[in-house]
Amino acid sequence: MNSIQKITCVFCLVFFLASCVTTGTIAPTPTTPLVPTLTRTLTTTASLAPLRSPDAIPQVIPDLEGTLYQLDAVFNINEKTLDVLEIIQYLNSTGEILEEIMLVVPPNREEGQFVLKSLTLTEGNTAPEIILLGEHLTVLLPEPLQPGEGLILNLNYQLYLPPSAGVFGYTDRQINVCDWYAFMPPYQQPTGWRINPYHPVGEYLIYDMADFEVNITLESPDPDLVIAASAAGETDGQHWNYQLADARTFVWSASTEYQILTQADHPEISLYALPEDVDAGWAALSATISAMNLYSATFGKYPHETLSYVEGDFPDGMEYDGLFFVGQEYFQSYTGDEKNYLTAISVHEAAHQWWFAAVGNDAAMEPWLDESLATYTELLFYETYYPGNESWWWDFRVESFHPTGWVNSTVYEYSSYRPYINAVYLRGAQFIHALRQQMGEEAFWAFLKAYYQVGQGLIMSGEDFFNLLAQYSTVDLAPIQASYFR
């Protein structure tokens, strides 16, 4: 396939488990009745053809239940620019009359990355008054939007990717396009739109669930270019078309160097590796497959059909809905067995498909809700597939750093990563383990499965966590909470 080596793994999961791991016992599943999982479906049957023709812009909202983003992007791979037509169909489910709409535009946080050409409302082709300050875009509506009513916003803008390694930018080897479109933040009574200020340590954006229809067109076709995305797409080599329902984000990454390692099962998991790291990539894919099956059995089914795992040309890892990155330094330090960062970080980022993508939270104000659970879920992986390595994991990932700090710290309390990780990730894992020891196995795993089922599709808070926890514990957990929480 030109210069792209597509490697398809058609062996079943049993092969991976037999060759790579030792079988263990999956954590117990609860017998307590659970709240039904919240689900939605795509609310339009619009064609995935490019939306640039004015006739293709929707004039009415067909049975809209939430928010639908339609993104039509023309990508100039030489200039590293995107010309984007974005259509947002939004239903006012806040219960309040809205006189303005707030959008978050992450690329505009840095000058020169985002140029807004136009913003109109479909009805009447109205150009409303807008205020764009950094990554916050306020749309002043000509008429108040009543509860239960919808609107359609049409945005046309250009993106200029910066020459930097990271989730929005490019290097000589990789182009990453994450947090690239204008999106609507959650709305919460009585405070209104939930928007956090940027902070260089940790994450800060809050995402509601939405549906996505995405078209990416190369201005100049490149037969060697491979795109990894949050969903499976169709392509003719110049156009890529995607649909993704009930997701928090849609992101993508492109390179002419990716070697595609694929597991043909459900969900289909594909790892996009750089050519020198294919052997380590197979090990990372194997661990991810095992982890995804374990998490589905323990907490609840993974909600999407596919998952993309991308080797990042930047440090550490980063999670999005349907796609995550793990940095190349972990691939290149792979030791050949399970006792390494590549395995641990791979299964950590996979866990974020449960603790972040499915069950949302405020990443800036309560980061422990996803990071402590994702970190502790690493231990579940090792307990299940590599029994006897639990002490190694505790020392390697937690105790060797002598973590201190309050688990419920915000990102704004830290100016560097190590103290933040020690408090939120590592002390957070210690806190979750203390709950498990105090509650007992059956109640603890029943609680985590219930937390996933109740929280799927929502933005959960610490209060939600502890209120649900109280329903599964017969012992007083207040002393544990007092030890770890401010």
C-alpha positions in Angstrom: 0.0 0.0 0.0 2.5 2.6 -1.3 4.9 3.4 1.6 2.4 2.4 4.2 2.8 -1.0 5.7 -0.7 -2.1 6.9 -0.4 -5.0 9.3 -3.6 -6.6 10.1 -3.9 -9.0 13.0 -6.6 -11.6 12.4 -5.8 -13.7 15.4 -8.4 -13.8 18.1 -8.0 -12.4 21.5 -7.2 -15.8 22.9 -3.9 -15.7 21.0 -3.0 -12.4 22.7 -3.8 -13.7 26.1 -2.1 -17.0 25.6 1.1 -15.5 24.2 1.4 -12.4 26.3 -0.3 -12.7 29.6 -1.2 -15.0 32.5 -4.9 -15.5 32.9 -6.3 -14.3 36.2 -9.7 -13.7 37.7 -11.8 -10.7 36.5 -13.1 -8.5 39.3 -16.6 -9.5 40.5 -19.6 -8.0 38.7 -22.4 -6.5 40.8 -25.9 -7.9 41.3 -27.4 -4.6 42.4 -29.8 -3.2 39.8 -28.3 -0.3 37.9 -29.7 2.9 36.4 -30.0 2.3 32.6 -27.2 3.6 30.4 -27.9 6.9 28.8 -27.7 6.7 25.0 -28.6 8.8 22.0 -28.3 8.3 18.2 -27.4 10.6 15.4 -30.2 13.1 14.9 -29.9 13.6 11.1 -29.5 11.4 8.1 -27.5 14.1 6.3 -25.1 12.9 3.6 -21.4 12.8 4.5 -20.7 14.7 1.2 -18.8 18.0 1.8 -21.1 20.7 3.1 -19.6 23.6 1.2 -22.5 24.1 -1.1 -25.0 26.6 0.4 -27.8 24.1 -0.6 -26.3 21.6 1.8 -26.6 23.8 4.9 -29.6 22.6 7.0 -32.5 25.0 7.2 -34.4 23.2 10.0 -33.4 21.0 12.9 -34.8 17.5 12.3 -35.7 16.0 15.7 -32.6 17.3 17.4 -32.0 15.9 20.8 -28.7 17.5 21.7 -25.8 19.0 19.8 -24.6 18.0 16.4 -21.3 19.3 14.9 -20.9 19.1 11.1 -17.3 19.9 10.2 -16.1 20.2 6.6 -12.3 20.9 6.6 -10.0 21.4 3.6 -6.5 20.6 4.6 -3.4 22.1 3.0 -0.8 19.7 4.0 2.1 21.8 2.7 1.0 25.0 4.5 -0.4 23.2 7.5 -3.6 25.1 7.3 -7.3 24.1 7.4 -10.2 25.9 5.9 -13.2 24.9 8.0 -16.9 25.2 7.6 -18.6 24.3 10.8 -22.3 23.9 11.4 -23.6 23.5 15.0 -27.1 22.4 15.5 -28.0 23.1 19.1 -31.1 22.4 21.2 -31.7 24.5 24.3 -32.1 21.9 27.0 -31.0 24.2 29.8 -34.5 24.9 31.1 -33.7 28.7 30.8 -34.2 31.4 28.2 -30.9 32.1 26.5 -30.0 35.5 25.2 -26.5 34.5 24.3 -24.6 31.4 23.3 -21.1 30.7 24.5 -18.5 28.8 22.4 -15.0 27.6 23.4 -12.5 28.0 20.6 -9.2 26.4 21.9 -7.1 27.3 18.8 -7.7 31.0 19.5 -5.8 30.8 22.8 -2.7 31.5 20.8 -2.6 34.5 18.4 -2.4 33.6 14.8 -3.9 30.1 14.9 -7.6 31.0 14.3 -9.1 33.4 11.9 -12.9 33.7 11.9 -14.3 34.7 8.5 -18.0 34.6 9.2 -20.6 33.5 11.7 -24.3 33.4 10.9 -27.5 32.0 12.1 -29.2 29.8 9.4 -32.6 31.3 10.0 -32.8 34.5 8.0 -29.0 34.3 7.3 -28.6 36.6 10.3 -25.1 37.8 11.3 -25.4 38.2 15.1 -23.2 40.4 17.2 -20.2 38.4 18.6 -17.5 39.0 21.1 -14.3 36.9 20.6 -11.8 37.2 23.5 -9.1 34.5 23.4 -10.7 31.1 23.3 -14.1 32.4 24.4 -16.7 33.4 21.7 -20.0 35.0 22.8 -22.8 35.0 20.3 -25.5 37.6 21.2 -28.8 36.3 19.8 -31.2 38.6 18.0 -34.1 36.8 19.6 -34.0 34.9 23.0 -33.8 31.1 22.6 -36.6 29.5 24.5 -36.3 26.2 26.4 -36.8 23.4 23.9 -36.0 25.5 20.9 -33.0 25.0 18.6 -30.8 27.0 16.4 -28.2 26.5 13.8 -24.8 28.3 13.8 -22.7 28.5 10.7 -19.0 29.3 11.2 -16.3 29.7 8.5 -12.7 30.0 9.7 -9.1 29.1 9.0 -6.7 27.3 11.3 -3.0 27.7 11.2 -1.3 24.7 12.9 1.8 25.7 14.9 5.2 24.1 14.3 5.3 22.4 17.6 5.1 18.9 19.1 1.8 18.4 20.9 -1.9 17.7 20.4 -2.4 20.8 18.2 0.5 21.3 15.8 3.0 19.5 13.6 6.5 18.1 13.5 8.5 16.6 10.7 6.8 13.2 11.4 3.3 13.9 12.6 0.3 16.3 12.4 -2.1 16.4 15.3 -5.4 18.2 15.2 -7.1 18.1 18.6 -9.4 20.6 20.3 -9.5 22.2 16.8 -13.2 23.3 16.4 -15.5 25.7 18.2 -17.6 23.8 20.7 -20.4 24.5 23.2 -19.5 24.0 26.8 -21.9 22.4 29.3 -24.5 24.6 30.9 -25.3 24.3 34.6 -28.0 26.0 36.6 -27.7 28.5 38.2 -24.1 29.4 37.3 -24.5 29.1 33.5 -21.9 28.1 31.0 -19.1 26.0 32.5 -15.9 27.4 31.1 -12.5 27.1 32.8 -9.5 29.3 32.1 -6.5 27.8 30.5 -3.7 26.4 32.8 -0.4 24.8 31.5 -0.5 22.0 34.1 -3.2 19.3 33.6 -6.3 19.6 31.5 -9.0 22.3 31.8 -11.7 21.9 29.1 -15.1 20.4 29.9 -16.9 18.6 27.2 -20.6 17.8 26.8 -21.8 14.8 24.8 -22.5 15.5 21.1 -22.7 13.9 17.7 -20.2 14.5 14.9 -20.2 14.4 11.1 -16.7 15.2 9.8 -15.3 15.6 6.3 -11.6 16.1 5.7 -10.4 16.9 2.2 -6.8 17.2 1.1 -6.2 20.2 -1.0 -3.4 18.3 -2.8 -3.8 14.5 -2.6 -1.0 12.6 -0.9 -1.3 8.8 -1.4 1.1 8.1 1.5 -0.9 10.0 4.1 -2.6 8.0 6.8 -5.2 9.6 9.2 -6.0 8.2 12.6 -9.3 9.5 14.0 -11.8 9.2 16.8 -14.0 7.0 14.5 -13.7 4.7 11.5 -13.9 6.6 8.3 -14.3 6.1 4.6 -11.6 7.5 2.2 -10.7 7.6 -1.4 -7.2 9.0 -0.6 -8.3 12.6 -0.9 -11.6 12.7 1.1 -12.1 11.2 4.6 -15.7 10.9 5.9 -16.6 10.1 9.5 -19.6 9.8 11.8 -19.4 9.6 15.6 -22.4 9.6 17.9 -22.5 10.3 21.7 -18.9 11.5 22.1 -17.1 14.3 23.9 -14.5 15.1 21.2 -13.5 14.3 17.7 -9.8 14.5 17.0 -7.4 13.2 14.3 -3.7 12.7 13.6 -1.9 12.3 10.3 1.4 11.1 9.1 3.1 9.5 6.1 5.1 7.2 8.4 2.3 5.5 10.3 2.4 1.7 10.4 -1.1 0.5 11.1 -1.3 -2.4 13.6 -4.9 -3.7 13.7 -6.9 -6.1 15.8 -9.9 -7.4 13.8 -12.4 -7.8 16.6 -15.1 -5.7 18.4 -14.2 -3.0 19.0 -11.6 -2.7 16.3 -8.5 -1.3 17.9 -5.8 0.1 15.6 -2.4 1.3 16.7 -0.6 3.9 14.6 3.1 3.3 15.2 6.2 5.0 13.9 8.3 2.5 11.8 11.1 2.0 14.2 8.7 1.1 17.0 6.5 -1.6 15.4 7.7 -4.4 17.7 6.9 -2.3 20.8 3.7 -1.3 19.1 2.5 -4.9 18.9 3.1 -5.3 22.7 1.3 -2.1 23.4 -1.6 -3.2 21.2 -1.8 -6.6 22.9 -1.9 -4.9 26.4 -4.6 -2.5 25.1 -6.8 -5.3 23.8 -6.5 -7.1 27.0 -7.3 -4.0 29.0 -10.3 -3.0 26.9 -11.9 -6.5 27.3 -11.2 -6.4 31.0 -12.7 -3.0 31.5 -15.8 -3.9 29.5 -16.3 -6.9 31.6 -15.7 -5.1 34.9 -17.3 -1.7 34.4 -19.5 -1.9 31.4 -19.3 -2.1 27.6 -17.1 0.3 25.6 -19.6 2.5 23.7 -17.9 2.8 20.3 -17.1 0.5 17.4 -13.4 1.5 17.1 -10.5 2.9 19.1 -7.4 4.6 17.7 -4.1 4.4 19.6 -1.5 6.8 18.2 2.2 6.9 19.0 2.8 10.5 19.8 5.8 12.5 18.7 5.6 14.4 22.0 6.1 13.4 25.6 3.7 11.4 27.8 0.1 10.5 26.9 -3.2 12.2 26.2 -6.7 10.9 26.0 -9.6 11.9 23.8 -12.9 10.2 23.0 -12.2 7.2 20.6 -8.5 8.1 20.3 -5.5 8.4 22.7 -1.8 9.2 22.3 1.2 7.6 24.1 4.6 9.3 23.7 7.4 7.7 21.7 9.7 7.7 24.7 7.6 4.9 26.2 7.8 2.9 23.0 11.6 3.3 22.8 12.1 2.3 26.5 10.0 -0.9 26.2 11.8 -3.7 28.0 10.2 -6.7 26.4 8.0 -7.7 29.4 5.1 -6.2 31.3 7.2 -4.2 33.8 7.5 -1.0 31.9 5.9 2.4 31.3 4.6 1.5 27.8 2.3 -1.2 29.2 1.2 0.8 32.2 0.6 4.0 30.3 -1.2 2.2 27.5 -3.7 0.6 29.8 -4.0 3.9 31.7 -5.0 5.8 28.6 -7.4 3.0 27.6 -9.1 3.4 30.9 -9.9 7.0 30.1 -12.4 5.7 27.6 -14.4 4.9 30.7 -13.1 7.6 33.1 -13.3 10.8 30.9 -14.9 9.9 27.6 -18.0 7.9 28.9 -18.1 9.3 32.5 -17.2 13.0 32.3 -16.0 15.4 34.9 -14.5 18.9 35.4 -10.9 18.2 34.4 -9.7 21.5 36.0 -11.6 21.6 39.3 -11.9 17.9 40.0 -9.3 16.1 37.9 -9.1 13.2 40.5 -12.4 11.9 39.2 -10.8 10.6 36.0 -7.1 10.5 36.8 -7.2 8.6 40.1 -9.6 6.0 38.6 -7.5 5.6 35.4 -4.3 5.2 37.5 -5.9 2.6 39.8 -7.4 0.7 36.9 -3.8 0.0 35.9 -3.6 -2.1 39.0 -6.7 -4.1 38.0 -5.0 -4.9 34.7 -1.8 -6.2 36.5 -3.8 -8.1 39.1 -5.8 -9.9 36.4 -3.2 -10.7 33.7 0.0 -10.6 35.7 -0.8 -11.8 39.3 2.2 -11.5 41.6 3.3 -8.1 40.1 1.1 -6.0 42.3 3.9 -5.0 44.7 6.1 -4.1 41.7 3.3 -1.9 40.3 2.8 -0.1 43.6 6.5 0.7 43.9 7.1 1.5 40.3 4.1 3.7 39.7 3.3 5.1 43.2 5.4 4.6 46.2 8.8 5.4 44.7 7.6 9.0 44.2 6.6 9.4 47.9 3.5 11.2 46.9 2.0 13.9 49.0 -0.9 16.4 48.5 -4.7 16.5 48.6 -6.5 14.2 46.1 -9.1 16.8 45.4 -6.6 19.5 44.3 -7.4 21.6 41.3 -5.0 22.1 38.4 -4.7 25.8 39.3 -2.8 24.9 42.5 0.3 23.6 40.6 2.9 25.2 38.5 4.7 22.0 37.6 3.5 18.4 36.8 5.3 16.3 39.4 3.5 17.6 42.5 0.2 17.6 40.6 0.6 14.0 39.5 1.7 13.0 43.0 -1.4 14.4 44.6 -4.1 13.7 42.1 -2.9 10.5 40.3 -0.9 8.7 42.9 -2.5 9.8 46.2 -5.7 9.3 44.3 -4.8 5.7 43.6 -4.0 5.2 47.2 -7.4 6.6 48.1 -9.2 4.3 45.8 -7.3 1.3 47.2 -8.2 2.4 50.7 -11.9 2.4 49.7 -11.5 -1.1 48.3 -9.9 -2.5 51.4 -12.5 -0.9 53.7 -15.6 -1.8 51.6 -14.6 -5.3 50.5 -14.3 -6.7 47.0 -18.0 -7.2 46.1 -19.2 -3.8 47.2 -16.2 -2.0 45.8 -16.5 -3.4 42.2 -20.3 -3.1 42.3 -19.8 0.6 43.1 -17.4 1.2 40.2 -19.7 -0.5 37.8 -22.6 1.5 39.1 -20.6 4.7 38.8 -19.9 3.9 35.1 -23.5 3.1 34.4 -25.0 6.1 36.2 -22.4 8.5 35.0 -22.2 7.5 31.3 -23.0 10.5 29.2 -23.0 12.9 32.1 -20.5 15.2 33.9 -20.1 13.8 37.3 -18.9 15.6 40.4 -17.2 14.6 43.6 -20.5 15.0 45.3 -22.1 12.6 42.9 -19.2 10.1 43.5 -19.6 10.1 47.3 -23.4 10.1 47.2 -23.4 7.0 45.1 -20.6 5.5 47.1 -22.7 5.8 50.3 -25.3 3.4 48.7 -22.7 0.7 48.3 -20.8 0.9 51.6 -22.0 -0.4 55.0 -19.0 1.1 56.8 -18.1 4.6 57.7 -15.7 5.9 55.0 -15.4 9.4 56.4 -12.0 8.8 58.1 -10.6 7.7 54.7 -12.0 10.7 53.0 -10.6 13.0 55.7 -7.1 11.5 55.2 -7.0 12.2 51.5 -9.3 15.1 50.8 -8.9 18.7 51.9 
